[in-house]
């Protein structure tokens, strides 16, 4: 079994932002040489999330709006006593920071409208990273 590991490093410019990482993740899969296996996409941050969904401007705004409504920034969260980002921690815990995507014939198995999206909820940040690990044969 082959295991290939790479990090994608980038910055964000807003408190809430969605970054489409699909092309970078696909590039990592190609570089890995893995034909059949799995691709793990992980954001090692407690205030960000990874989702698979459509990259459509209206939907991206809806996702951020939904997160803000559900996890109210500035809400009466106890964590806000020490840091003003409880909403981001809660959203990351519920949405999740990792996705596993099958790899078949050297390509990610994803639906037509499934892109790999990083959700920033505590930006802007000059340094964010996503770990991509491809495993298989």
WONORBEL-V169454 format. One record per residue. N is the residue number from 1. RES is the residue in one small letter. OMEGA is omega as a letter, one per 40 degrees, with the letter a starting at -180 (* if undefined). Layout:
n-><N N>
res-><RES RES>
omega-><OMEGA OMEGA>
This chain:
n-><1 2 3 4 5 6 7 8 9 10 11 12 13 14 15 16 17 18 19 20 21 22 23 24 25 26 27 28 29 30 31 32 33 34 35 36 37 38 39 40 41 42 43 44 45 46 47 48 49 50 51 52 53 54 55 56 57 58 59 60 61 62 63 64 65 66 67 68 69 70 71 72 73 74 75 76 77 78 79 80 81 82 83 84 85 86 87 88 89 90 91 92 93 94 95 96 97 98 99 100 101 102 103 104 105 106 107 108 109 110 111 112 113 114 115 116 117 118 119 120 121 122 123 124 125 126 127 128 129 130 131 132 133 134 135 136 137>
res-><x x x x x x x x x x x x x x x x x x x x x x x x x x x x x x x x x x x x x x x x x x x x x x x x x x x x x x x x x x x x x x x x x x x x x x x x x x x x x x x x x x x x x x x x x x x x x x x x x x x x x x x x x x x x x x x x x x x x x x x x x x x x x x x x x x x x x x x x x>
omega-><i i a a i i i a a i i a a i i a i a i a a a i i i i i i i i a a i i a a i i i i a i a i a a i a i i i i a i i a i i i i i i i i i i i i a a a i a i a i a a a i a a a a a i a i a i i a a a i a a i i a i i i a i a i i a i a a i i i a i i i a a a e i i a i i i a i i a a i a *>
